Amino acid sequence: MQPLENKKIVRVKQNEAIELDDSLAVEKKIKVYVNNEEVVSLSASPVQIKELVVGFLMTEDILKGDWCPEKITIDEDGKDIKARVELEGHVSFEGKTITSGCMSSVSFLSDVKVTINDNLKISQNSIFRLFKEFQQRSTLYRTTGCIHAAALADENEILYIAEDVGRHNAVDKVIGWALLNRVDLKGKIILVSGRISSEMALKTAKWKIPIIVSRTAPTTLAVELAQKANLTLIGFLRGNRFNIYSNPERIIL
């Protein structure tokens, strides 16, 4: 399924109206079934679906019991997309509430339960280089203007990039890719295009990824949770500057 679709639009500029084709981001419902029962529906871009479902389910920790991420099946019927999981156990939403994710995202995380003990050190120049490449490779955003991007990197290179209409979904996709491919998350960095909310900080901290970087701002709760988890949070990366909001010792200046 394609992530973009061409639509006829009318573009108005000053006193002139022109009819032309424009590329819009496709948004689909991803319905997640566990043992043939629908448990959650995600609005997402219809690409990297298995990575999204694996990243979401393993990060949110709502499946209690044994299941195999590699055996998730994806059915596409044109309107909705169904992801099917076989679980020897049960689904639990106990004590979980939907948090402040945007329309196309959902998260049940609410607190830090780990401390990140990672001795990663990275230079500011490496961060600038990685983020520049990240922006250059975020092609769907440049085409539509409404797609979020996330990437997983080490200090030398970007390992994987995901794009989605939901910023949380993009992060879940890169985490899901790492889990499916058994990539060690120690010494890794999350790069994101949107704001760093508390949920974004919690998703990163959940897997003990030591650094998260964004071109926009964090919320106060995201900074508080990053400090609690020993997560290095960087925001407002623009050109040759950025702000370090927590745990600056990992950045070589």
Number of C-alpha atoms within 10 A of each C-alpha: 10 9 19 17 12 12 10 10 13 12 13 10 8 6 5 8 11 10 10 11 13 15 16 17 22 18 18 20 17 24 21 22 18 21 15 12 11 13 14 12 19 21 19 28 26 22 17 18 19 20 24 27 25 26 25 24 15 17 20 18 13 17 18 12 10 11 15 11 19 13 11 17 13 16 12 12 7 8 9 16 21 19 22 20 23 16 16 14 13 12 15 12 13 7 8 13 12 12 14 13 18 12 12 19 21 23 21 19 21 16 15 17 10 14 16 19 13 16 11 17 15 19 12 16 13 16 22 17 14 21 24 14 13 23 18 11 15 19 14 21 19 12 14 14 12 13 24 21 28 29 28 25 22 17 16 12 13 18 15 15 21 26 27 30 26 25 28 28 32 29 30 28 31 27 30 26 23 19 18 15 10 9 13 11 19 16 17 22 25 25 25 29 23 21 18 27 19 24 22 24 29 25 23 23 26 20 16 21 25 28 29 23 28 23 21 17 19 22 12 13 14 22 23 16 22 27 17 18 25 22 29 25 26 26 21 16 20 14 10 10 10 18 17 16 19 21 19 17 13 18 18 11 9
